[in-house]
Amino acid sequence: MNTWLQRIALLSIALGLSGAGVAAAAETAAETQLSGEEIPIDQGTYRGTPWVSGGVGESAREVLMREYDDYNLKLEFAVAEGNYLADIAVSLTTPDGVPILRAFSPGPWLMAKLPAGRYEVAVNGFEKTFVREVTVPAQGLETMIFNGWTKAGVAEATPGPSY
């Protein structure tokens, strides 16, 4: 099974999406160049909400901030000790529970372009789920850092070589 099919399958399991939701959350990949270096960027749209994920390496984070400067929500995923994490399922809903965004973030940053307002953000990965509220501005960028994971917890949830 190719990587994209694995990601879509994992997204549907992690977020409990119906078949129609998986189709609506279809992702695309893009490659951007910075000084000759290929920068992997995953992006997509869910119910009209554009999102982008990436940020592996400082140059990749620079590309995201430069090329997606009109996005108004940035989510960052890391362990408490400071190391970035990737492969996180993300869900945003309105206060009354209407789904706005469902995506799988293969990078440590996920950025979205949303209407101004209040949202509930749920992130899931490495056997942990975190839920918080955010108010997204009409202009500017709101950043949320999810760093409740620990190295020990990630290592326990991820069989194989130590983290």
C-alpha positions in Angstrom: 0.0 0.0 0.0 1.5 3.4 -0.9 2.2 6.1 1.6 -0.8 8.3 0.6 -3.2 5.4 1.0 -1.7 4.6 4.4 -2.1 8.2 5.5 -5.7 8.4 4.3 -6.5 5.0 6.0 -4.8 6.2 9.3 -6.7 9.5 9.0 -10.0 7.8 8.7 -9.3 5.5 11.6 -7.9 8.3 13.9 -10.7 10.7 13.2 -13.5 8.3 12.8 -14.4 9.7 9.4 -17.1 8.3 7.2 -16.3 7.4 3.6 -17.6 10.8 2.5 -15.4 12.5 5.0 -12.3 10.7 3.7 -13.1 11.9 0.2 -13.6 15.4 1.4 -10.3 15.3 3.3 -8.2 14.2 0.3 -4.7 15.5 0.5 -2.2 16.6 -2.1 1.5 17.0 -1.8 3.7 19.8 -3.0 7.4 20.3 -3.2 8.9 23.8 -2.7 12.5 24.8 -3.3 14.6 26.9 -1.1 18.2 27.4 -2.2 18.0 24.3 -4.3 16.7 22.2 -1.4 13.5 20.2 -1.8 11.0 21.1 1.0 8.2 18.6 1.4 4.8 20.2 2.0 1.5 18.4 2.4 -1.6 20.4 1.8 -5.3 19.9 1.2 -8.8 21.2 1.8 -11.5 19.9 4.1 -15.0 21.3 3.5 -13.5 24.4 1.9 -10.9 25.0 4.7 -7.3 25.0 3.2 -4.5 23.5 5.4 -0.8 22.8 5.0 1.6 20.7 6.9 5.4 20.5 7.0 8.1 22.1 9.0 10.8 19.4 9.2 13.9 21.5 9.5 14.4 25.2 9.9 14.3 25.9 6.1 10.9 24.1 5.8 9.5 26.3 8.6 10.8 29.4 6.8 9.0 28.3 3.6 5.7 27.8 5.5 5.9 31.2 7.2 6.7 32.9 3.9 4.4 31.1 1.5 1.4 30.7 3.7 1.5 34.1 5.5 -2.2 34.6 4.9 -3.1 31.5 7.0 -4.3 32.5 10.5 -3.9 29.4 12.7 -0.6 27.5 13.3 -0.5 24.3 15.3 2.9 23.0 16.6 3.5 19.5 17.9 6.4 18.6 20.2 7.4 16.6 23.3 7.7 18.5 26.6 11.5 18.3 26.3 11.3 20.4 23.1 11.7 17.9 20.2 9.2 18.3 17.4 6.7 15.5 16.6 4.9 14.6 13.4 2.1 12.2 12.3 -0.6 13.9 14.4 -4.3 13.7 13.6 -6.1 17.1 13.8 -9.7 18.0 14.2 -11.3 21.5 14.4 -15.0 22.0 15.2 -17.1 25.0 15.9 -18.4 25.5 19.5 -21.6 23.6 18.5 -19.7 20.7 17.1 -19.7 21.3 13.4 -16.6 19.9 11.8 -14.4 22.5 10.1 -11.1 20.7 9.5 -9.9 17.1 9.7 -6.4 16.4 8.6 -3.4 14.2 9.3 -0.2 16.3 9.8 2.9 14.4 8.7 5.0 17.4 9.7 5.4 19.1 13.1 3.4 22.2 12.0 -0.1 22.4 10.6 -1.4 25.7 9.4 -5.0 26.5 8.3 -6.8 29.4 6.8 -10.1 29.8 8.8 -12.9 32.3 9.2 -12.3 34.4 12.4 -14.0 32.8 15.4 -13.8 30.3 18.2 -13.0 26.7 17.6 -12.3 23.5 19.5 -9.0 21.9 18.5 -8.4 18.2 19.1 -5.0 16.6 18.3 -4.2 12.9 18.6 -1.0 11.0 18.3 1.2 8.5 20.1 -1.7 7.3 22.2 -2.5 10.8 23.6 -5.3 13.2 22.7 -5.3 16.9 23.7 -8.3 19.2 23.3 -8.2 23.0 23.6 -10.2 26.0 22.5 -8.8 28.7 20.3 -10.0 32.1 19.0 -8.7 32.6 15.5 -8.2 36.3 14.4 -9.5 37.9 11.2 -5.9 39.2 10.7 -2.6 37.9 12.0 -1.6 34.5 13.1 -2.7 32.5 16.2 -0.2 29.9 17.3 -1.1 26.9 19.5 1.7 24.7 20.8 0.8 21.1 21.8 3.7 19.8 23.9 2.1 17.4 26.4 3.8 14.4 25.0 7.0 13.0 26.7 9.9 11.2 25.1 9.2 8.2 27.3 5.5 8.2 26.3 6.3 8.5 22.6 8.9 5.8 22.8 6.4 3.5 24.6 3.7 4.2 21.9 6.2 3.7 19.1 7.8 0.2 19.1 11.3 0.1 17.6 14.5 2.0 18.2 14.5 4.4 21.1 13.4 8.0 20.5 
